[in-house]
Amino acid sequence: MRISICAVGRLRAGPEKLLIDDYLTRFERTGRALGLGPARVVEVEDKKNAGMGAEADLLRKALPKGAVVCTLDERGKVMSSPDFADRLAGWRDAGRQDLALIIGGADGIDPSLRTEADFSVSFGAMVWPHMLVRVMLAEQLYRAATILSGGPYHRV
Ligand SMILES: C[S@@+](CC[C@H](N)C(=O)[O-])C[C@H]1O[C@@H](n2cnc3c(N)ncnc32)[C@H](O)[C@@H]1O
């Protein structure tokens, strides 16, 4: 199952980008034998600054056809890392070819796009900067792959 992290805004070179690249490379290596990955980041930019509705339209265009659509949203479901891993495995086992994980911009994800999504994951009730959410999501994907492969990375 291919994974697209669809995010609003361009991430400049810097520590966040390095971390994302590192976790997604590790995810690709670990996930290959599990039928998970590769994962890529698809950035959309609302150059006219037309607001959440315009961002939602750009995000919709970036979604692979037939993808499971999952938003990252503080109002979503708070999950443990093993539960997130099981959720990924469930979509894979259901034969889904693509998963799109959507991260909003400074104003969040337009309500219309939130209601269209199949699922929504929360990293807790606090609001995080979207650039950090990209890093956290990339790490959770790698962590999920290690959980499913029985590796020692995830310890509780
Ligand atoms: C700065 S936040 C926008 C917050 C905005 N006030 C809202 O209502 O969604 C940018 C994006 O980061 C992601 N995000 C921020 N905090 C999150 C959390 N606790 N859990 C999951 N995603 C989060 C969401 O995708 C959000 O659209």
The ligand as an SDF file (V2000), in Angstrom:
LIG
                    3D

 27 29  0  0  0  0  0  0  0  0999 V2000
   -1.5390   24.5390   12.9180 C   0  0  0  0  0  0  0  0  0  0  0  0
   -2.5440   23.1550   12.6870 S   0  0  0  0  0  0  0  0  0  0  0  0
   -4.1250   23.9070   12.3380 C   0  0  0  0  0  0  0  0  0  0  0  0
   -4.9980   23.9840   13.4990 C   0  0  0  0  0  0  0  0  0  0  0  0
   -6.3600   24.5630   13.1730 C   0  0  0  0  0  0  0  0  0  0  0  0
   -6.7160   25.5170   14.1580 N   0  0  0  0  0  0  0  0  0  0  0  0
   -7.4510   23.5070   13.0900 C   0  0  0  0  0  0  0  0  0  0  0  0
   -8.5460   23.8100   13.5150 O   0  0  0  0  0  0  0  0  0  0  0  0
   -7.2400   22.4200   12.5680 O   0  0  0  0  0  0  0  0  0  0  0  0
   -2.0610   22.5380   11.1030 C   0  0  0  0  0  0  0  0  0  0  0  0
   -2.3680   21.1030   10.8540 C   0  0  0  0  0  0  0  0  0  0  0  0
   -1.5400   20.2980   11.6630 O   0  0  0  0  0  0  0  0  0  0  0  0
   -2.2130   19.0800   11.9720 C   0  0  0  0  0  0  0  0  0  0  0  0
   -2.3110   18.9650   13.4320 N   0  0  0  0  0  0  0  0  0  0  0  0
   -2.0500   19.9100   14.3680 C   0  0  0  0  0  0  0  0  0  0  0  0
   -2.2350   19.4310   15.5900 N   0  0  0  0  0  0  0  0  0  0  0  0
   -2.6150   18.1290   15.4590 C   0  0  0  0  0  0  0  0  0  0  0  0
   -2.9480   17.0890   16.3740 C   0  0  0  0  0  0  0  0  0  0  0  0
   -2.9630   17.2820   17.6880 N   0  0  0  0  0  0  0  0  0  0  0  0
   -3.2680   15.8800   15.8680 N   0  0  0  0  0  0  0  0  0  0  0  0
   -3.2650   15.6630   14.5300 C   0  0  0  0  0  0  0  0  0  0  0  0
   -2.9700   16.6120   13.6160 N   0  0  0  0  0  0  0  0  0  0  0  0
   -2.6490   17.8280   14.0750 C   0  0  0  0  0  0  0  0  0  0  0  0
   -3.5860   19.1490   11.3050 C   0  0  0  0  0  0  0  0  0  0  0  0
   -3.5500   18.4930   10.0560 O   0  0  0  0  0  0  0  0  0  0  0  0
   -3.7790   20.6400   11.1280 C   0  0  0  0  0  0  0  0  0  0  0  0
   -4.6710   20.9190   10.0710 O   0  0  0  0  0  0  0  0  0  0  0  0
  1  2  1  0
  2  3  1  0
  2 10  1  0
  3  4  1  0
  4  5  1  0
  5  6  1  0
  5  7  1  0
  7  8  2  0
  7  9  1  0
 10 11  1  0
 11 12  1  0
 11 26  1  0
 12 13  1  0
 13 14  1  0
 13 24  1  0
 14 15  1  0
 14 23  1  0
 15 16  2  0
 16 17  1  0
 17 18  1  0
 17 23  2  0
 18 19  1  0
 18 20  2  0
 20 21  1  0
 21 22  2  0
 22 23  1  0
 24 25  1  0
 24 26  1  0
 26 27  1  0
M  CHG  2   2   1   9  -1
M  END
$$$$
